[in-house]
């Protein structure tokens, strides 16, 4: 008895979710979403009252989940994974079962890709000439979560609609549907007088950190010569993945011109526009988001009539799935410690991985307990911006200006405003990582934010130090 491919895909997604959902904790991205949701439920407004890098609905989405299911860490992951399952179904309908399986194993935590679900369904509606208004609305709605990726797909649909001679009225309707939610977004930003802050935090500083975080791609010679370690293995994998993305992008464009495959053309056009995004931050997470076309191409090519292309695509697909399984197994193995922090049961790592925002469980627990030595409603400061500490400690951040990574708060004015807000809130307790999570010199916070570094060192004194080099500090009397 044959099992339908869709059944296998559903089972794979289910088992992958079981393995990945309970493990790890993101101090930065996940922590920001959770902390911001806490602030919203207490009456705060994104940008005006606390730092937020993504458009407002990303914050209200987490706040809504917390309102329904309580302030847990696992609930948003479950809801996002459920939504992500519709992205897998959309990919299955667009490019076939292989593409859907690759999407499942693309990221260690698939719930982080939930926002692709409406994007894929918008593409599905466009390809099948159904509901142009709804296709536009879906892309515009996701712009309330993040602007960049849905924008590239919208441009792709319009360009390819023109090239394939779609009716002009259809493209006008698509554009109207896309613009309508974005117009609502700008009205919201202007109404609450946070448009300038949104552009500053979500666009200007995002470009700065992308430039700062540019990671070198290893040459084939360096990949062979690198001594084998966990870090080198990751760097080798990301380099190989990057080469695969670039070669498939340009090879795929040639193939699409020859074969006129609309679905692949849409993803490749979007991928071409996000190439600077990939080049700026060549880590797996960003390459997956910007290089979604790879899964589409591999899924289509595995059914190609050209034997060598079919066999090569199948081999690459198997290797990528194996790499995804290996990353998931590593994550489960690495997060080897259950620890209870302020009522939250976390499965995190017992040892520190240098150069990451993955402190040991003991340090994480100690940092939260140290921040909780202040009264509950009094702001505390975590530098660089580790919003997960604010969330776990249930203490608010003191400033709407961020310093997630060195280079984001770089101007004298921004640093001065940051310091003034910390002073205004009379912050007495600080957790400071002067190395900014990096083992190498030159990327410390003092390099890009010297005023903030000097302020902290002059205003606060160290009470204790973690094995990672975090400073637990109190205001000098």
N, C-alpha and C positions, 0 to 999 in steps of 0.2 A: 504494500500500500504506500503510495507516494504522499509525502507531506508537502503541502504548498509552500513556496518560498516565503510568502508573507507570514505564515505560521512560524517558520524558523526565525525570521527577523524579529518577530514579537518576543519569542523565547530568548533570543540573544540579548535584546534590549532589557528584558526583565532580569536576567541573570547578571548582566553587566551593572545594572542599577543596584541590585542587592549588594554586590561586591564594593561598589564605589561610594554609594551615598553616605554610609556612616563614618567614613574615614577622612581625617585631615581637617584643618581649619585655616581659611585664608585671612591673614591679618589685614591685608590691604583691600582687595576688591570685595571679597565677601564681607569682611568686617565693615567696610564703608556702607554697603547696602543695609546691613543689619543695624548699625549704629544710627544711620539716617532714618530708618523706619522707626526706631525708638524715639528719636527727636520729633518726628512728625506726630506720633501718637501722643506726645506731650505738648503739642501745639506749635512746634517749630515749623519754619518754612525753609525749603532748600535754597541755598545760595545766600539768602539774607541772614539766616541764623546759624547755619553750619555749612561746612564745605561739601560740595557735591560736584562730581565731574561729569556725570551722565545727565541726560534730560530728565525732567521731573517725574515722569511716570515710572521710571526705574525705581525711584525711591518710594513712591506711593504704592507700587506693586508689592514690595516687601512689607510695607506698612499694612496693606490690606490683608495679606496672609497672616501677619502677626495678630491683627484684630480678630481674625476668624479662628486661628489655631493656637494663639499664645506666642510668647516670645521665645520660641525654640529655634534651634539651628537647623534641625532636620526637616521641619515643615516646608520652608521655602525650597529646599532641594527636591522634596517629593513632588510638590506642585510644578516646579520647573521641569522636572523629568517627565511628568505627565504631558505637559505642553510640548516638550521636545519630541515625544513619541509621534505627534502629528507632523513634525518636521521630517522624521524618518519615513512616515507614510507618504508625505509629499515627495521626498527624494525617490522613493520606490516608484511612484507613478510617473515621475519625470524621467528618470534615468535607469530604473531597473533595480533588481535585488542586490547586485554587487555594490552599487553606489550607496544603497541604504545601509548595508553592513559596514562599509567603510566609514560612514557617518557615525555609526554607533561607537566604533573604536577610535574615532578621530581624537577625542579628548578624554583624559583620565576621568573628568567629571562631566558627563554629557549634559547635565542640567544647565551648564554655563552657556550652552548653545540654543537655549529655548526660543530666543527671539527670531531664529531662522524659520520657525514654523509658518507664521503669516507670510514671510517673504517667499517661501517655496510655493505656497498656495496661490499667491498673487501671480507668480510665474506660470503656474498650472492654468489659471484662468486665462491669462494672456495667450499662451500657446494654443489653447483649445477655443479661443475666441468666445469666451463666456464671461460676461460680467466685467467689462472694463472698469466700470465705476468702482466695483468691489476690489478689483486688483489694485487700483490706485489708492483706495482707502486703506487697504491692508499695509501697503508700503508707507503711507503717510502716518498711520497709527504707530508703526514700529519706530518712526522718527521721534516719537515721544520717549522711547527707550534709548536709542542711539541714532545719530543722524547719518553717519558716514556710510555704512554698508547698505541700508535701503536706498540711499541716494544713488549709489553706483548702479544698483539693479534697475532703478527707475530710468536712469539715463540710458542704460542698455536696452530696456524695452522700447523706449521712444526711438532710439537710433535704428534698432533692428526692425521696428514697426515701419519706419520710413523706407528702409532698404528692401523690405519684403512687400512693400506697397499695401500696407494696411490702410483702411479707409481713414482719411484725415479726421473725420468726426469721432472715430473710435479712439484715436490718440488724444484728441481734445478731452474726451470724457475721462480717459485714463489720467491725464494731467490734472484735470479738475479734482478727481478723487484723491490724488496724491497731495495737491496743494491745500485742500480743505483742512485736514488735521494739522498741517504745518502752520497754516494761518492761525488756527486755534492755539498752537503752541506759542507763537509770538504774541498773541493777545494776552495769554496767561502771563508770560514773562514781563510784558509791559505793564499789565494791570498791577502786578506785585512789585514793580520797579526793581526787577532783578536781571533784566536783559543784559546789562553791561557785565555784571558778575558772571552770568552764565557764559557769555562769550569769552571772558577772561579765563575762567576755570576750565570750561569744557573744550575750548578751541586753542587759545593762545598757549596756555600752559601744557596742554596735551601735546602740542607740536614740539615744545621745548623738551619734554620728557622723552618723546620719541627720538629726538636727536641725541639726547644723552644716552639712551638705552640701546643705541645701535650696537649690535654685537657682531664681531668679526666672523665671516664665513671661512672655515678652514679650507685650505687648498688640499687637493688629493694627497699630495706629498706629506703635508702636516698631519692629515688623518692617519696615514700609515705609520708616521713616526711618533705619534702621541703615545705616551705611556698609558696603559689601560687603568682607568679608575672610573668611579661613578660619574664624576664631572666630565671627564674626557669622553666617556661613552655617550653622554647626553649631547655634548658639543659635536661629536661625530655624527650622531643621528640627525640633529638639527641641520647640519651642513649638507648631509646627503639629501634630506627632505627638501632643503632649499634648492639644490641643484635639480631635483626631480620636478619641483614646481616650475622653475624657470624653463626647463627643457620642454615640459608638457604644455606650458603656456604658448610658446612660440610654435612648437610642433602642432599643437591643437588648433591654433589659428590657421595654419596652412591647411590642415585637414578639413576644418570647417568651411573654408573658402571653396575647397574642392567638392565637399559632400553636402554643403548647405544644410547642416543640422541645426535647427533653430534653438533647441534647448542648450546644446553645448555652446553655441554662439553667444547666448545670453550670459552664461556663466563666465565664458572667456573674456567677453567685453568688460564685465564687471571686474574680473581678475586683473585685466590690463590696467584699469584705473586704480586698483588698490596695490599695484606693484610698489609704489613708494612706501606704502604702509607696511608691506612685508619687509622691504629693504631696511626700513627704519628700526624694526624690532623683530629680528630673526629668531624668535622663540616659537616653540611649537604652537602655543595658543594663538598667537597673531597670524602665523602662517596658515593655520587651519581656517581661521575666519576670512583671511584675504585670499586663500587658495582653494576655496570650495570647488572650483572648477575641476581640480584634479580628480575628485571622486566621481564627478559626472563623466569625465572623459574615460576613466578606467572602466566605469560601469557600462558605457556604450561600447567601448573598444573590445571588451570581453566577448561581445557577440559579433565582432567584425568578421567580414568574409575574408579578410586578409589574414592568413594563418599566423605569420610572424607577429603581427600587431595583437592578435587575439591571445597568443601564448605569452607574449611579453606583459600584456596588461593583467593577465591572470596571475602571473608570477609576482608582479609588483603588488597586486591587491592582497595576495596571500602574505607577503612580507610585511605590508602595512598593518594588516590585521594582527599578525604575530607581534609586531612592535607595540600595537595598542594593548594586547593582552599582557605583554611584558611590563608595560608601564603601570597597568592596573595591579598586577601582582606585586610590583615593587612598591606601589603606594600602600597596599594592604600590609606588606611586610615592614615597610618603613614606619608606618603609624602603629607602633607595637605597644602603646601604653594607653590604658584607660585612666583618665583622671577627671575628678569632679571639681569644677571651677564655678563658684557662685551659683550652684544648683544645676549647671549644665554639665552633662556627662560627655566628655570629648575623647575621641580615639586619636591620639596624636603621637608624635615621635619622641622617643626617650633621649635621643642624641641630636645634637645640632648639626645641620648641614651648612657648612661655611658658604658665604656668598648668597644666602637666600633669606627670605622672611619666614624661616621655619625654625624657631627657637625650640629648645628642649621643653618637654612637658613641665619639668620642674621650674624652669625660668618663666614660662608662660603663667603658671599658677602663682609664682612669687610676685611677678609684675602686677597681676590683677589684685592680689591681696595688698600689695603696697599702695596701689592707687585707691583702694577702699579704706585706707586710713584717713581719708578726708570725708567730710559729711556728704551724704548722697547727692544733693543737688549742687554741690560746689564743683566747678570745672577742674579737670586735671589735664596734664599735657603729656602726650606721647610723641616723641620726635625721633626719627622721621614719622610721618603720619601713619601710625598703625591703628587704624580705626577699630580693629577687632578688640583691642584692649579697652577702648571706651565702652564697647558693647558688653564685653564679658564683665567688666567692673561696674557696669550700670552707672557710669559717670559721664557727664557731657564734655565734649571738646570745647576749648575756650575761644576758638576763633573760626571765622568763616574763610580765612585764608589757609592754604594748605602748604605742607612741605613733604609730600609723599616721598619724593626722591630728590636728591641733590639736583639743583638746576631748575626746579619748578618755581620756587620763590627766589628769584635771582636779582630783581631790581632793588635798589635801596629803598624806594617807596614801599614796595610790597613787604620787604623785611621789616621796615619801620612800622607799618600798619599791623603786621603780625605781632610784633612785640607790644605795641600799644594795646591790642586786644587782650593779650595775656595779662598785662598789667592791670587793665580795666577790670578783669575778672578775678584779680588777686589770687592767682594760681599759686598754691603752696607745694604741690606734689608733681614731680616730673619723672618720667621714664625716658632716658635719652640713650640712643645708640649712636655714638659719635662716628663709628665706622660706616654708618648708613647701610648695614648689611653686606658690605663689600670687604673682602679680605685684602684687596690691593689698595695702595695709597693713590690719592688723586681723585677719588670719588666720594670722599668723606663730605659730610654736610658742611663743614667749615670751608671747603673749597668753593662751594656755590652759594652758600648762605652764611658768610662770615659774621654778619651782624647778629644773626640768631644764635650762632655758636657762642660768640663772645657774651651775649646777654645771658644765656643759660649758665655758662661757666662762672660768670661774675655774680649772678643773682642767687644761684642755688649751690648747695654743697652735697657731696656724695655721701649717702648713708651706707650703701653696699653696692657691690658689682657682681653681675652674673658671669658665668663662665664664657658667655658669648661676647662679653665686654659692654653689656648694657649697664648704664649708670642709674641707680635708684636714688633720686635726689629730693631734698627738701629746701624750701626757701631759707636763706640765711637770716638769722635774727640780728 
